[in-house]
Structure formats: structure tokens, C-alpha cells
Amino acid sequence: MANIVKRRFYPRDLYDLDRFMDRFFDMNAEPWGSQPLGFPLDVIEKDGEFLVRADAAGFDPELLEITYDNNTLSIKGEIREENKEEPEGKYHVQERRVGTFYRSVSLPGRIEQTGISAETENGILTVHLPKKPEAQPKRIEIKPKSVQVVDQGK
């Protein structure tokens, strides 16, 4: 005889908590899931800039908010649930997430804030953070003062 498990409807914000608790007590699951909460990103340091690349597939670029403050880059995005005119049917697997996602990362070094730019291409958000030119020691040239020789003997 088959066991029937009755699933109750949970509001969207509790869905992730329910999934987290299921994974937490499942010994066969990957520890803490396979992806960080939010979205994955890479930070790359080049000679003149830092590059931050983030998976932004599904995000509307108009709903992405990028801020830089006190050496911390913050990216906030929102994926809205699609408008559904009619019921789609019974879900057997529902992994696509909707809602607001947030990531922040501290960057080493000093950033030239006026030069920060961002673009998206094929679902990848790239943020360019140019480095401030570091204060280099300046060599100060010593100029000899011209000396006039006065002949007093003649």
C-alpha cells in the first residue's frame, strides 16, 4: 500500500525555510545546499581595476540596484513571479526562486568611485571598479643655486 503525504500550501516566503529544514535533516543532501543564498559571483583583480561578475539570469536590469560604500559593493535584485492568468497544473518540482536577492562583498584597495560602471550580457552582470592610482613617492630634484664669483684682488 502506498503512503500518501499531504502537502500544505505555504506562502512563498516560508517555502525557502521549509526547503532549508528538509535539507538540514536529510543526511544524503549536500551540506547547506549547492549555491549560496542570493546569487553566485566572482571577484577578479586586474592591474587597473576589480571586476565583479555575477549570475543575473532572470533579473530585470531595471530592478537591479548596485551600490558601493566604504569598500563594500552591494548588489540587490528582484525576480518577480510571472503573472498567471490560468493555473499551470500541479507542480512536481519547483526550484526557480522568486523574490528579492542580496549580495555584498568587501573589496581590498581603494576604488575610484566616479569610474564605476556595470553592464549585463547573456545573464552575466559585470561591474567594473577602477583602482585609484596609489600615491607613489615623488623624487624631488635639487637644483643648485647659481653662485657668482667676485674677484676682489684686482
N, C-alpha and C positions, 0 to 999 in steps of 0.2 A: 504494500500500500504506500502510495506517495504521500510525503508530507507537504502540506500546503502552508506557506508562510505568508501571512497577511502583512503587506507593507502599507504604512500610512503615509499620507501626503505630508511632506514637510515644506515649510516656506523655504525659499531659495537660500536665505542667509544661514539657515540651520543645516542645509544639505552638506556643506563642506565639513561642518563639525561632526555630523553623523558619519561621513566617509572617513574622517580622521580617526574617530573612535574605532570604526571597523578595522582599519589598517593597524591601529595601535595594538589591538588584541589578537590580530592574525599573525601567528608566528611565521607563516610562509611568505608574508609580504615583505617588500623591500623596506628597510627602516626609514621612516619619515617620508616615504614617497620618493618618486624618482625626480621630481622637479621642485625647485624652491617655490615657496609661496610667492605669487607675483608672476614674474616672467624672467627667463634666463638672460644674462648679459655678460659681455666680455669687456675688459678694460685693457687697452693696449697703449704702451708708452712708445712714442717715436721721438726723434731728435727735437722737433719743434712743437709737438702737440701730444695730447692724450686723445685717443679715440675710444668712445664707448659705443658698443654695438649691442642692441637688444632685439630680441624677437618681439615684433609688434604685429604679427599676423592677426587679423581680426579687429585691431584697434582702428578707429576712425582718427586720422591725423588731426582733425579738428577737436577731438576730445582728449588729446594728449597734452599734458602740462609738464614742462621741463623747467626746473629752477636750479640755480646754482647760488649757494650761500655758505660762506665760511668753509671753503674747501670741500663741500658736500654737494654732489649732483643728485637731484631727486627727479624721478620720472613717475608720473601718475597718469593712469589711463583708465578708460572705461569701455567695457564691451556691453552693449545693451542687448536685451533679449529681443529676438525678432518678433515683429507683430504677427500674431497668428489669427487669421480670420476663421479658420476651422480647426478642429482637433486633428493632430497628425497621426494619432494612433497610440498604441501602448509602447512605451519605451522599454527596451530590453537592456540597453546600455546607454547611459547619458554621462559623457565625460567632458563635453565642452562646457566651459565655465562662463558665466556672465557676472558682471558686477564691476566694482572698482578695484584696480590693482595698483600697488605702490612699491617702488624700489628706491633705495638711496645707497650711494656708495661714496666713501671718503676718498679723495684723490690726494696723492702726495704732490708736493711742489706748489708753485704759485701759478695761477691761471690768469690770463689776460681776459677779463670778463667782457670787454667790448667786442672781442672777436669770436665769441662762442656762436656756433651755428649747428643746425640739425637738418637732416633730410631723411626721407623714407624711400626705400626701393625694394620691391618684391617682399614686403613684410618684414624688412630689417630696418630698424631705426638706427641711424648713425649720428652721434653727437661729436662735433669737433671742438676740442678745448685747447686753444693755443697757449703755450707756456709763455710766461713773462720772461723777457731777457734778464738773466741773472746779473747782478752787479759784479762786473769784472774789475780787478784792480787796474787803476789807470796809472801809467808811468808818466811822471812829471819831469819834463825836460828842464834842466838847469842851464840858463843862458848866462854866459859870462858878461859881466858889466865891462864896457869898454873903459880902458884906463888910458889917460893921456900922460905921456911922459914930458915933463918940463925940464929943459936943460938949464940949470942955474949957474953953471960955471962959465959961460961965455957971455 
